[in-house]
Amino acid sequence: MSITSPIEHLTREERRAAAADRFLSSLELLVQRHRALALHSEHVDLHVELIAAEVAHELSVTRSALQRYPQLP
C-alpha cells in the first residue's frame, strides 16, 4: 500500500493555482503577524529585516513550485 499526497492527483494548472494560493495565504499571515509585532516600536528595524527575509523565502518557495509545473502554451 503506497501513501500518496493529495497534490499528486492535481492537474498542472491546479498545482500552479495551489502554489499561488499558498503564497498569498502565507503573505497574508505574515502581514497579520507583523502588524501585531509593530506595536513594539523599539524593534522596528528588526521587524523590517524579518519581513524582508520572510517575503524572500515565500517568493523562492513559490517560484520553485511554479517552475516544477510550467504553464503550457
Secondary structure, 3 states (H helix, E strand, C coil): CCCCCHHHHCCHHHHHHHHHHHHHHHHHHHHHHHHHHCCCHHHHHHHHHHHHHHHHHHHHHHHHHHHHCCCCC
